[in-house]
Amino acid sequence: MSAATTTPRRSRALNTLRDMVARPSGAIGLTLVTLHLVMALISPWIAPFDYKEMNSAVILGGPTAEHLLGTDHLGRDVFTRVLLGGREALVVTGIATPIAMLWGGMLGVLLGLRGGWIDEAMMRLVDAFLALPGILPLLVLITVFGSGNEVLTPTLAFFFGIPVIRVARAAAHEVVARDFISAARARGHSPLSIVRHEILPNVTDTLLVEGAMRWSWMLLGFSALSFLGFGVAPPMADWGLMVSDARVYMSLAPWGVLGPMIALSSLIIGINLSADALAKTLGLDQGRKAVV
């Protein structure tokens, strides 16, 4: 890629970011997401305690100057575990989301260009997957193969990439109907050349917004798996696992549930606000992305 090509793209990215920050939703959303990312990076160095450290003398203790969010049922510092609780989720979903967008987006674009019986057959298969309860196939694979990050990452990338196929296909259909695609075909361009030079530049904005939304849903899915005992294994700090452990003691120590819930909610809200600001900045109508 030449420098002349790279510079306009970099300039467009900076202008898009500037426009997002100018919007209240974008400013709030990006601030929340950035804060969580920074905290995930520096939390091992600023956490006041070891996340595994137990103290039987302060079990289910209330907030104090030493333990800002109290302690859990094993005497572990809740504030420390909240600080560290998003690291695994951000790492796994941060890798799985681009993979899901890549394979789901490319397959959807190719189907939108190809059309015909192959397109119809694949979309019926996609419909069959989407008809299943969202977490059920995840639980089946994780039960069979285990719950380590090496299993969670490709599993989340696969199942969360399936809905992307439908979004990418719909976006590609709008582009394929235009005259410049017919002209490219008339010039003898290969399907891959048409996808690369004609379709992808026109659907990238839609896929970027979809990717942001997919990231938030994947975070919720990851936390749900940890809550059910199929995600991060104890004694690792994870928000979903913390809620699962502390819900029994909510009447005695609500901070054990409130801390991770507020942390996860603020991250999800930040991502959604950022995605909304990105969609408005790029001039995308969310209703156009849906496929009937």
RORO-473824 format. One line per field, with one value per residue (C-alpha): residue in one letter; x, y, z. Coordinates in pm, 1 decimal. Layout:
REM RORO-473824
res = (a, ...)
u = (X, ...)
v = (Y, ...)
w = (Z, ...)
This chain:
REM RORO-473824
res = (m, s, a, a, t, t, t, p, r, r, s, r, a, l, n, t, l, r, d, m, v, a, r, p, s, g, a, i, g, l, t, l, v, t, l, h, l, v, m, a, l, i, s, p, w, i, a, p, f, d, y, k, e, m, n, s, a, v, i, l, g, g, p, t, a, e, h, l, l, g, t, d, h, l, g, r, d, v, f, t, r, v, l, l, g, g, r, e, a, l, v, v, t, g, i, a, t, p, i, a, m, l, w, g, g, m, l, g, v, l, l, g, l, r, g, g, w, i, d, e, a, m, m, r, l, v, d, a, f, l, a, l, p, g, i, l, p, l, l, v, l, i, t, v, f, g, s, g, n, e, v, l, t, p, t, l, a, f, f, f, g, i, p, v, i, r, v, a, r, a, a, a, h, e, v, v, a, r, d, f, i, s, a, a, r, a, r, g, h, s, p, l, s, i, v, r, h, e, i, l, p, n, v, t, d, t, l, l, v, e, g, a, m, r, w, s, w, m, l, l, g, f, s, a, l, s, f, l, g, f, g, v, a, p, p, m, a, d, w, g, l, m, v, s, d, a, r, v, y, m, s, l, a, p, w, g, v, l, g, p, m, i, a, l, s, s, l, i, i, g, i, n, l, s, a, d, a, l, a, k, t, l, g, l, d, q, g, r, k, a, v, v)
u = (0.0, 145.3, 193.3, -52.0, -322.0, -239.2, -251.3, -613.8, -731.6, -551.4, -694.5, -1045.6, -1004.4, -889.7, -1178.9, -1423.6, -1280.0, -1296.5, -1660.1, -1745.1, -1588.2, -1785.6, -2107.5, -2210.5, -2277.8, -1942.2, -1751.0, -1911.0, -1883.9, -1521.8, -1428.3, -1586.8, -1426.1, -1085.4, -1107.1, -1179.7, -898.4, -650.5, -764.3, -728.8, -369.1, -256.7, -476.9, -212.2, 14.1, -245.7, -459.9, -425.3, -434.8, -367.9, -694.6, -645.4, -561.2, -815.5, -868.0, -1108.9, -1118.2, -1303.3, -1539.9, -1835.5, -1697.6, -1844.2, -1667.8, -1382.9, -1084.3, -879.3, -1138.2, -1322.2, -1591.4, -1577.0, -1481.4, -1648.6, -1744.1, -1379.7, -1244.4, -1101.5, -1094.5, -1385.7, -1232.1, -918.1, -1122.6, -1339.1, -1027.4, -891.4, -1227.2, -1240.8, -898.0, -991.4, -1313.7, -1139.6, -858.8, -1086.1, -1350.8, -1088.2, -943.4, -1271.1, -1459.4, -1224.0, -1216.5, -1597.7, -1622.8, -1357.7, -1499.5, -1865.9, -1821.5, -1626.9, -1867.6, -2167.0, -2014.3, -1931.3, -2284.7, -2429.6, -2222.1, -2280.4, -2656.0, -2846.1, -2913.9, -2584.7, -2682.9, -3029.5, -2897.9, -2638.4, -2888.7, -3128.1, -2838.3, -2771.4, -3140.6, -3121.0, -2828.9, -3000.9, -3317.4, -3126.7, -3112.5, -2803.8, -2607.8, -2708.5, -2458.9, -2186.9, -2252.0, -2246.8, -1905.6, -1753.0, -1880.4, -1718.9, -1388.2, -1334.3, -1350.5, -996.7, -928.4, -803.1, -1157.4, -1360.4, -1198.7, -1271.3, -1610.8, -1725.0, -1573.1, -1764.8, -2109.2, -2103.7, -1982.1, -2291.6, -2524.9, -2258.0, -2311.2, -2666.3, -2564.5, -2275.5, -2491.9, -2760.2, -2501.2, -2342.9, -2680.4, -2729.8, -2389.2, -2420.0, -2733.3, -2538.2, -2409.1, -2038.2, -2059.8, -2210.4, -1934.0, -1668.7, -1817.9, -1829.3, -1458.3, -1391.2, -1291.1, -1283.0, -1527.7, -1245.0, -1131.9, -1486.3, -1516.1, -1185.6, -1208.4, -1581.9, -1784.0, -1563.9, -1497.5, -1875.0, -1968.7, -1677.5, -1864.1, -2159.5, -1929.7, -1741.6, -2062.7, -2175.8, -1838.7, -1874.9, -2219.8, -2099.0, -1821.7, -2073.4, -2288.6, -1981.5, -1880.8, -2225.7, -2200.5, -1858.2, -1982.1, -2291.0, -2071.4, -1858.9, -2175.6, -2293.9, -1955.6, -1842.7, -1612.0, -1329.4, -1246.3, -1196.6, -1000.2, -950.6, -1118.6, -1402.3, -1714.9, -1956.2, -1794.4, -1799.5, -2173.7, -2231.9, -2031.4, -2177.7, -2548.7, -2611.8, -2493.0, -2666.9, -2873.2, -2557.9, -2300.7, -2461.3, -2133.1, -2001.3, -2267.0, -2296.4, -1925.0, -1888.1, -2236.2, -2157.4, -1819.2, -1966.5, -2265.7, -2048.3, -1831.1, -2132.6, -2293.0, -1966.7, -1937.6, -2301.3, -2274.3, -1956.5, -2123.9, -2422.4, -2194.6, -1995.1, -2312.3, -2430.8, -2088.2, -2074.7, -2430.0, -2563.5, -2927.5, -2949.4, -3278.2, -3112.5, -2887.1, -3172.0, -3269.8, -3629.1)
v = (0.0, 332.2, 631.7, 827.4, 568.4, 541.6, 917.4, 977.6, 675.3, 796.8, 1143.4, 1001.4, 795.9, 1101.9, 1309.3, 1035.4, 1017.4, 1396.3, 1398.6, 1122.6, 1310.8, 1620.8, 1430.6, 1390.7, 1019.7, 970.1, 1169.1, 977.7, 641.2, 676.4, 805.0, 500.5, 254.5, 421.8, 422.8, 50.5, -27.2, 177.6, 18.6, -329.2, -246.3, -85.2, -266.0, -527.7, -243.2, -31.0, -301.4, -266.8, -643.7, -974.9, -1088.7, -1437.8, -1312.3, -1435.4, -1300.1, -1485.8, -1190.5, -965.2, -1206.0, -1013.4, -695.0, -359.3, -77.1, 76.8, 297.1, -21.2, -216.0, 42.0, -201.3, -435.9, -802.9, -1114.8, -1446.4, -1556.2, -1229.6, -1115.5, -746.8, -669.8, -348.4, -535.9, -803.0, -543.7, -368.5, -695.9, -844.8, -710.8, -822.5, -1172.3, -1053.1, -775.3, -1002.7, -1284.9, -1064.4, -824.0, -1113.9, -1291.7, -985.4, -904.9, -1274.8, -1289.4, -975.0, -1100.6, -1442.3, -1346.3, -1026.1, -1186.1, -1479.4, -1244.7, -1022.6, -1321.6, -1457.3, -1115.8, -1106.8, -1470.1, -1496.1, -1793.4, -2123.3, -2120.6, -1790.5, -1920.2, -2247.4, -2073.6, -1821.0, -2099.2, -2254.1, -1917.4, -1892.8, -2235.6, -2124.3, -1798.4, -1986.4, -2159.2, -1996.8, -1777.2, -1942.7, -2305.8, -2395.4, -2212.0, -2427.1, -2747.0, -2678.4, -2549.1, -2853.6, -3084.1, -2906.0, -2715.4, -2352.2, -2223.7, -1909.5, -2125.8, -2269.1, -1961.8, -1735.1, -1940.8, -2049.3, -1691.9, -1584.5, -1854.7, -1814.5, -1434.9, -1422.9, -1600.0, -1296.5, -1085.3, -1292.7, -1161.9, -799.1, -815.4, -990.3, -722.2, -445.5, -622.8, -667.3, -290.2, -241.7, -526.6, -368.6, -58.1, 8.4, 9.1, -358.6, -443.2, -242.0, -430.6, -761.6, -646.1, -561.5, -920.6, -856.9, -1166.0, -1199.0, -1148.3, -835.1, -698.9, -776.1, -608.6, -297.8, -235.4, -393.0, -381.9, -4.3, 49.4, -182.8, -115.0, 156.5, -74.1, -353.1, -117.5, -21.0, -382.7, -481.1, -233.0, -368.6, -726.1, -652.8, -545.7, -855.2, -1076.3, -921.4, -999.1, -1354.0, -1402.5, -1273.5, -1494.2, -1799.3, -1707.8, -1652.9, -2003.9, -2154.7, -2219.8, -1921.8, -1803.0, -2055.8, -1963.3, -1807.1, -1576.4, -1237.8, -1195.8, -981.9, -1259.0, -1502.4, -1240.5, -1185.1, -1560.6, -1601.1, -1298.2, -1324.7, -1565.4, -1300.3, -998.6, -926.9, -920.1, -776.3, -617.3, -447.6, -785.0, -781.7, -407.6, -355.7, -596.1, -511.8, -140.1, -210.4, -436.8, -208.8, 99.5, -79.8, -203.5, 142.1, 299.7, 65.0, 116.2, 494.1, 484.7, 264.1, 499.1, 801.1, 613.7, 526.3, 887.5, 1017.4, 779.2, 866.2, 513.9, 444.6, 148.7, 45.1, -12.5, -280.2, -512.6, -786.1, -908.5)
w = (0.0, -104.3, 121.1, -93.7, -18.7, 349.9, 416.9, 302.8, 502.4, 811.9, 761.5, 724.0, 1041.3, 1235.9, 1100.3, 1194.7, 1545.8, 1576.1, 1466.9, 1713.7, 2003.4, 1902.2, 1971.0, 2339.1, 2294.7, 2128.8, 2389.8, 2677.6, 2506.2, 2400.8, 2747.0, 2913.7, 2671.7, 2696.9, 3076.7, 3082.4, 2841.3, 3042.4, 3367.8, 3216.5, 3124.5, 3449.5, 3704.0, 3800.3, 3915.1, 4095.6, 4257.4, 4635.6, 4704.8, 4537.0, 4377.3, 4532.1, 4882.6, 5138.9, 5489.6, 5715.1, 5956.1, 5707.8, 5529.6, 5379.6, 5528.9, 5433.4, 5247.6, 5445.3, 5376.1, 5326.5, 5128.1, 4918.4, 4800.5, 5096.3, 5082.7, 4945.0, 5105.4, 5109.4, 5245.2, 4909.8, 4826.2, 4591.3, 4457.0, 4346.9, 4175.7, 3999.3, 3868.8, 3730.7, 3634.8, 3281.3, 3163.2, 3049.2, 2887.7, 2696.5, 2577.0, 2459.5, 2297.6, 2163.5, 1962.3, 1883.4, 1755.9, 1462.6, 1369.4, 1372.5, 1159.9, 917.1, 839.2, 872.0, 673.6, 390.0, 358.2, 361.7, 93.5, -126.5, -89.5, -171.7, -489.5, -588.9, -527.0, -666.2, -495.5, -303.1, -143.1, -55.4, 87.2, 302.5, 434.0, 535.7, 727.4, 890.4, 980.7, 1143.4, 1361.8, 1453.9, 1553.0, 1833.6, 2179.0, 2170.3, 2449.4, 2392.2, 2114.6, 2306.7, 2612.5, 2407.0, 2251.9, 2574.0, 2764.5, 2507.4, 2451.7, 2778.6, 2885.8, 2835.1, 2634.1, 2347.7, 2326.2, 2419.8, 2160.3, 1845.1, 1980.2, 2036.9, 1704.1, 1518.5, 1671.8, 1689.7, 1330.7, 1199.5, 1235.3, 1062.6, 747.6, 719.3, 777.0, 528.6, 269.7, 294.8, 258.7, -38.3, -209.6, -212.2, -375.2, -625.7, -772.5, -879.3, -1229.8, -1147.4, -1046.6, -1384.9, -1548.6, -1350.7, -1457.4, -1819.1, -1800.2, -1696.6, -1333.8, -1115.0, -820.8, -570.7, -753.8, -748.3, -377.7, -296.2, -511.9, -549.7, -267.5, 43.7, 24.8, 14.8, 303.2, 540.8, 731.4, 794.6, 911.2, 1145.2, 1322.9, 1330.3, 1475.2, 1760.6, 1843.2, 1808.3, 2060.7, 2325.4, 2267.3, 2284.4, 2617.4, 2752.7, 2620.3, 2777.1, 3113.8, 3090.9, 3036.3, 3339.4, 3544.3, 3453.1, 3536.1, 3177.2, 3131.2, 3351.2, 3620.7, 3988.6, 4146.4, 3846.0, 3876.7, 3627.4, 3649.0, 3553.0, 3793.6, 4071.0, 4028.6, 4034.7, 4357.1, 4534.4, 4442.4, 4730.0, 4976.0, 4822.3, 5132.2, 5346.0, 5105.4, 4797.2, 4695.1, 4578.4, 4304.7, 4245.0, 4179.6, 3884.3, 3753.4, 3735.5, 3574.5, 3305.7, 3246.2, 3204.8, 2948.3, 2749.6, 2761.3, 2647.6, 2350.0, 2249.8, 2274.7, 2067.5, 1806.4, 1790.7, 1744.8, 1479.5, 1288.3, 1294.5, 1195.0, 898.6, 801.4, 847.7, 918.6, 1156.9, 1002.3, 665.8, 811.1, 902.7, 663.9, 644.6)
